[in-house]
Amino acid sequence: MDIAQDDHGRYSLNDLHRAAGGEKRHQPSDFLRSESVRAFIAELDQTPEIPGVSAVAAGTGRSGGTYGTRLVVLRYAAWIAPAFEVQVYRCFDEVTQDRAGAYRVSDEARRVREVFAAAAMPSRAMGLKGAARVESVRAVVADIAPELLHLVPERPGPKGKPDEPSPADLVAVVRDWLIQHGPALPDLLALRAAAAATPGQRMAAADFMDEARGEYVISPHTFASVICKGWNAVAVAAALRDAGHLVHEAGRLTRNRRFPGGSLAKCYTVRAALLS
């Protein structure tokens, strides 16, 4: 494992990343965005391993990239996988020297190596992989060497989309637009009067109010491109439908609305009660 160092003796996390297989989910930038890692680095900077040198630096060294001190490298290796952490410890064992120049294995490195070798045995025997393997390793380490548990990555949480808008948020998209623009929409009676005044001329489908029925009739273009601009129109329509505010949905319900002048068109029909 050939790991470059910068002028201050820090090690290249990019080289570590490549040595670990180069998976995108293991890139140093994601590692450094972790709150626990940022706290760890802040603590290291309070009592630096190398006097006057920060624990992490970007853009230094001949090859650029991100560099970290020995403890940062070990934390990064543990974040990737326990097995890779053991490899990194062994790499450090090989290059650790005492003042006389003799190679030696530190007691700390030897203990960590033995703990993780023992912790990996049950998961390997059961053929566990991924989160299940991490949980198995964590359980063993917590039992035999709890002070080293911080070196084992935590089990990833369930995948989800916490930033997705709620149905109420999606309904509010339509409500806010109608509050602002609904009063300016023509009424159906006015459109019918205009159509009667120009017999034989078919009027284009437009957005309008039907006060008699207490509904807003919205064309697919207005609904998707104007009201739902930046939002998923299908999700907005589903939220309206589930909340009981949608009478007809263009492209989903078969019944079309007859527009003034005699033309039929698919449309979204929203109950005016949405605004109350």
ChimeraX attribute file (.defattr): number of C-alpha atoms within 10 A of each C-alpha:
attribute: neighborCount
match mode: 1-to-1
recipient: residues
	/A:1	11
	/A:2	9
	/A:3	14
	/A:4	17
	/A:5	19
	/A:6	19
	/A:7	9
	/A:8	16
	/A:9	15
	/A:10	26
	/A:11	23
	/A:12	27
	/A:13	27
	/A:14	20
	/A:15	19
	/A:16	25
	/A:17	18
	/A:18	14
	/A:19	14
	/A:20	20
	/A:21	9
	/A:22	13
	/A:23	10
	/A:24	10
	/A:25	10
	/A:26	19
	/A:27	18
	/A:28	20
	/A:29	13
	/A:30	10
	/A:31	19
	/A:32	16
	/A:33	10
	/A:34	11
	/A:35	10
	/A:36	12
	/A:37	16
	/A:38	13
	/A:39	11
	/A:40	15
	/A:41	21
	/A:42	15
	/A:43	12
	/A:44	18
	/A:45	17
	/A:46	10
	/A:47	12
	/A:48	15
	/A:49	14
	/A:50	15
	/A:51	9
	/A:52	10
	/A:53	14
	/A:54	20
	/A:55	24
	/A:56	21
	/A:57	18
	/A:58	12
	/A:59	11
	/A:60	17
	/A:61	19
	/A:62	10
	/A:63	12
	/A:64	13
	/A:65	16
	/A:66	21
	/A:67	29
	/A:68	24
	/A:69	24
	/A:70	16
	/A:71	15
	/A:72	21
	/A:73	22
	/A:74	19
	/A:75	20
	/A:76	26
	/A:77	27
	/A:78	19
	/A:79	19
	/A:80	22
	/A:81	18
	/A:82	23
	/A:83	15
	/A:84	18
	/A:85	24
	/A:86	22
	/A:87	15
	/A:88	23
	/A:89	19
	/A:90	16
	/A:91	14
	/A:92	16
	/A:93	16
	/A:94	12
	/A:95	12
	/A:96	14
	/A:97	14
	/A:98	11
	/A:99	6
	/A:100	6
	/A:101	8
	/A:102	9
	/A:103	13
	/A:104	12
	/A:105	16
	/A:106	13
	/A:107	9
	/A:108	9
	/A:109	16
	/A:110	14
	/A:111	13
	/A:112	17
	/A:113	20
	/A:114	11
	/A:115	18
	/A:116	22
	/A:117	15
	/A:118	15
	/A:119	24
	/A:120	20
	/A:121	14
	/A:122	15
	/A:123	18
	/A:124	13
	/A:125	8
	/A:126	10
	/A:127	10
	/A:128	15
	/A:129	12
	/A:130	10
	/A:131	14
	/A:132	13
	/A:133	21
	/A:134	21
	/A:135	19
	/A:136	20
	/A:137	26
	/A:138	25
	/A:139	14
	/A:140	20
	/A:141	22
	/A:142	16
	/A:143	12
	/A:144	13
	/A:145	15
	/A:146	13
	/A:147	10
	/A:148	15
	/A:149	17
	/A:150	15
	/A:151	21
	/A:152	22
	/A:153	20
	/A:154	13
	/A:155	13
	/A:156	10
	/A:157	7
	/A:158	6
	/A:159	6
	/A:160	7
	/A:161	7
	/A:162	7
	/A:163	6
	/A:164	8
	/A:165	12
	/A:166	13
	/A:167	16
	/A:168	12
	/A:169	13
	/A:170	20
	/A:171	21
	/A:172	17
	/A:173	15
	/A:174	19
	/A:175	21
	/A:176	13
	/A:177	13
	/A:178	19
	/A:179	12
	/A:180	9
	/A:181	10
	/A:182	17
	/A:183	11
	/A:184	11
	/A:185	16
	/A:186	15
	/A:187	17
	/A:188	20
	/A:189	15
	/A:190	14
	/A:191	18
	/A:192	15
	/A:193	12
	/A:194	14
	/A:195	18
	/A:196	13
	/A:197	10
	/A:198	11
	/A:199	9
	/A:200	10
	/A:201	11
	/A:202	13
	/A:203	16
	/A:204	13
	/A:205	19
	/A:206	18
	/A:207	22
	/A:208	23
	/A:209	24
	/A:210	18
	/A:211	13
	/A:212	9
	/A:213	10
	/A:214	12
	/A:215	20
	/A:216	25
	/A:217	26
	/A:218	24
	/A:219	19
	/A:220	20
	/A:221	13
	/A:222	15
	/A:223	20
	/A:224	18
	/A:225	12
	/A:226	11
	/A:227	20
	/A:228	20
	/A:229	12
	/A:230	9
	/A:231	14
	/A:232	11
	/A:233	17
	/A:234	13
	/A:235	16
	/A:236	25
	/A:237	26
	/A:238	17
	/A:239	20
	/A:240	24
	/A:241	16
	/A:242	12
	/A:243	13
	/A:244	13
	/A:245	20
	/A:246	20
	/A:247	16
	/A:248	22
	/A:249	23
	/A:250	19
	/A:251	12
	/A:252	12
	/A:253	12
	/A:254	10
	/A:255	14
	/A:256	17
	/A:257	18
	/A:258	13
	/A:259	23
	/A:260	21
	/A:261	20
	/A:262	15
	/A:263	13
	/A:264	14
	/A:265	17
	/A:266	22
	/A:267	29
	/A:268	26
	/A:269	24
	/A:270	25
	/A:271	19
	/A:272	20
	/A:273	12
	/A:274	18
	/A:275	13
	/A:276	5
